[in-house]
């Protein structure tokens, strides 16, 4: 939604180990999860939401989904983030300012919207 108001689920290297983590950025606060070490091979990422929370999941290519963390929906709303647009979802890869050593391949992306008849009162 905005550089200062967003949630991420991401795969990173810590030493030589692959780790899946979440990062929640809300204003001047940023929280990183400890993460979970992953074996080599493909990994699937999933975000689900309801009226109160975004939920972040991961799974090996043929494994079961595991909940990694969650974030409050209301902390990303237009009234809090002071921007006009709604929330957006997307995928990206970065070397954090450095040339990447390992490519990131995205096989597919699906979005299944669900109608929400909820609007918090301020």
C-alpha positions, 0 to 999 in steps of 0.5 A: 500500500505504501513504503511505510505500511506493508507486510511481507512474507519472504525467503532469504539466506541466513549464512548458507541456510534458506529461511522463510520470514515475515516483515511487518512495517507500520509507520516507523515500526518494523518487526521481523519474525524469527523465521523457519529454516527450509530445505532446498527445493521449491516453496509455496507461499500463501496469504489469506485474509479475513476482516481482521487479519492477514495470515501468512503460510508456506509449504514445500512444493508437495507439503502441507501448509504451515502458518508463519505469522499474521498481521492486522488488516486495520494497520494497513487501511487508508485511514491509518496509512494516509493514502488513497488506494486500497491494499495491493498484493504482488511478488518481487525479488531483490538483491537488497542493493547487491547483485543476486547470486541465486535467481528467484523463479515464480511459476504462478500467482493466483488471486481469489477475491472474496466479498467482504461486507465489513467496514470498521467504524472510526 
